[in-house]
Amino acid sequence: MFSPNDIVLIDENRFYFTNDHKYTKGIGRFMEDYVGYSVSNVIYFDGENYIEVDKGIAYANGLNFDAKRNLLFVASPRKFLVKVYSKNSDGSLNFIEDIPCGTGVDNIEFDTKGNLWIGAHPNLLKFTAYAKDKEEFSPSEIIKIEYKGKNDYTVEKIYVNDGTEMSASTVAAPFGNLIFTGNVMDDKFLILKRSD
């Protein structure tokens, strides 16, 4: 069963995508959402076939591919981490490591230096209530990961807000000295100015 969340193209015929859930309802869905049951996956399409290339992820969400370094990054907001893989020529993946982020990571973008910029949800319970229209606001967070290699990375908080400026940030896209941030529910986005 598929529950697609994000996709990244490798070329005009090949791509990866995440399924954020294995179950769409019932106790399975409850276990995934609230207990962190790790059964979502990453799928590779090679131009002809769909191939599961990793599984056992807690809510596989945003992903992106760094072609220069041949690395695939997958966000797991339920476990507050980013998974790092190297890509093989047949599309299969070699797991490298998990990067603990301390927040519910969502979509992943790159800057010109190859740093990862991620919109995140620091409080998943508030986000869930907000998405169900039971809360007026949901906190937003933006982090930057400088990834140099296995066990050689830094995770930096760039922006944190209680949700009054913008609720439930899902993406942070750097452009020049600006950061364009988007969210789940609203019909607007927030533009921040970088200080670095």
N, C-alpha and C positions, 0 to 999 in steps of 0.2 A: 504494500500500500504506500502511496506517495503523499507527502505533505510538503511540497517544495517551498523553500524559503528564499534562497539566494542562488545566483548563477554567475559563473565567470567563464568567459570564452578563452580558449587556448588558440584557436584559429577559426576559420569560417565553418569548419565541420566538427570540431571537437570542443567539449566543454565539461565542466564540473558543476554539480549543484548539490545543495544540502536539502535533506528532508528533516524538518524540525521535530516531527513526531512520527512514531510508528502507529500509534492508535489515535483515532479521531473522536472516540467517545468512550464512555464507561469507565471502569476501574483502571484500565490501562492508561487512558488519557489523564485521569486524576493522579496516578502514580508518577507519570512523566512530569506533570506540571507542578506538583506540590511535594513530592518525595525525592525528585531528582533521578527517577528511573532512567538509566542511560541506555536507550535503545534506538536513538536516531542515527542517521548515517550520511555518508557522502557518496554520490554516484558520479561515475565518469561515462560520458557518451563518446565513443571513438569514431563516430560517423556512421556506424551500423548497429552497434549494440550498447545497451546500458549495463554497466558493470559496477557493483558495489565495491568501493575501494577502501572504505573504512566504516566501522560500525561501533556501537557501544558508546555513543556520544550522548551527553545530556543536553538535549535541545540544540542540535547543530543549527547554527544561524548564519551570520554573514561569513563570506569567504572571499579571498582574493589571491591572485597568482602573481608572483614577482618573477617575470621571465628572465631578468638579468641574473638572478641568483637561483633560478629553478626551484623556488620555494612556494608551497601552498600554505596559506594561513586560514584556519577555521575557528570561528568564535563559538564558544560554549557558554552562553550567559548563565545557565543554571548552575554551572560549576565555577563561574567567575574566572575563566581562563581562555587563552588562545592556544590552539593546537598548531604545531609546526611540522610540516612534512617536506621531504624532497620528492620531486616527480621523476618517475622512471620513463623511458622512451615509450613503453606500452601503455602509459597512463596510470599504472599502479603507483602507490605511494609508499614511501618509507617514513615511518613516524620518527621524528627527531626528539621533540620534547613538548611539554606543556609550559606556557608562560602564565603564572598566577597574576591576575590583574586586580583582584579585590573589588570587582564591580561586575554588573551584568552586561558584558560586552555584546555589541550588536553588529553593525556593519563596519567593514574594514576598507579604508582608502589608503593610498600611498602619497607621500610628497616626493619632490624631485630627488631627495637623498635616499629614498627607499624606506623612510620611517613609516610606521603604521599609525594611522589616525582613526580613532574608534569612538563613535557615539555609544553611550552606555547608560544603564539603569542601576543606580546605586542601591535602590530598594525595590526588589522584584515584587513584593507583596503590594506595595503602593502602586506600582506600575500595573499589576493585574487588576486592582480595584479601579484605577483610572481608566483602563481599557474597557472595563465593564460599566463605565459611567457612574461609579460609586464614590469616586474621589474627584475633587476639582482639579488637583495638581498631582504631578508625579515628578520626583527629582530627576535632574539631568546631570550627566557627567561626560566629559571628553578626556580621553587619555591619548598619550603619544607613546609608542613603543619604538625604541631604537634597538633594532635587532642586528647584532654583528655575527652571531653564530651560537652554537650550542653552549648553554650556560654563560653567555656573554650578551646581556641585554639590560636595558633600563626601561622602567615603566614610570611615566610622569603624568601626574594629574595636571591638566591644562585648564579645566573649567569645571566648577561644581555649582549647582544652583538648586534651590528647593522646588523649582518648577514654576515659579511665578514669572520668570522671564520667558521660559519655554519649557513645556512639560515633555517628558519621555523622549529625550534625544536618542535618535537611532543612527545618525551618521554625522561625520565631521569631515568635510572635504576642504583641504587647504588649497588656496590659490593666491600666489604672491604672499602678501602679508595679511591676508584675510582667511578666516575659517568660516565656511558655509555649513551651518548645522541644520539638520532636518529632524522631523519627529514623526510620531505614529498617527496622531489624530487631528492635529491642527491644519489649517489651510494657509499657514505661513511658515517661514523659516527665519532663523536668527543668524545675523552676520556678526562675527567677532573679529577684532583686530589682534594680530599676533604681537607679542611683546619681545620675542626672541629675534 
